[in-house]
Amino acid sequence: MPKAAAAPTPPAEPASYEAALQELEDLVGRIEAGQLPLEQMLTSYQRGAQLLQFCRARLDAVQQQIKLLDEGVLKPWTPQ
């Protein structure tokens, strides 16, 4: 009898926004290089979508914290 293939373990959540952004940039570079096999390209694209969602969620959370700190009024950020 053939052995059943083990289900792949899902990738871990990034440790930080910066780690997610770096991984996303690396994935984009490999995809754009066009040297990945089709199956790996699809997996990389899916991981990229997960990383993008993670980054957006982190940015939204920070924006909500800023609103709270600014007493509910979102103010434009200006560099000092």
Secondary structure as the mmCIF struct_conf table of DSSP 4:
data_model
#
loop_
_struct_conf.conf_type_id
_struct_conf.id
_struct_conf.beg_label_comp_id
_struct_conf.beg_label_asym_id
_struct_conf.beg_label_seq_id
_struct_conf.end_label_comp_id
_struct_conf.end_label_asym_id
_struct_conf.end_label_seq_id
HELX_LH_PP_P HELX_LH_PP_P1 PRO A 2 PRO A 14
BEND BEND1 ALA A 15 SER A 16
HELX_RH_AL_P HELX_RH_AL_P1 TYR A 17 ALA A 33
TURN_TY1_P TURN_TY1_P1 GLY A 34 GLY A 34
BEND BEND2 LEU A 36 LEU A 36
HELX_RH_AL_P HELX_RH_AL_P2 LEU A 38 LEU A 69
TURN_TY1_P TURN_TY1_P2 ASP A 70 GLY A 72
#
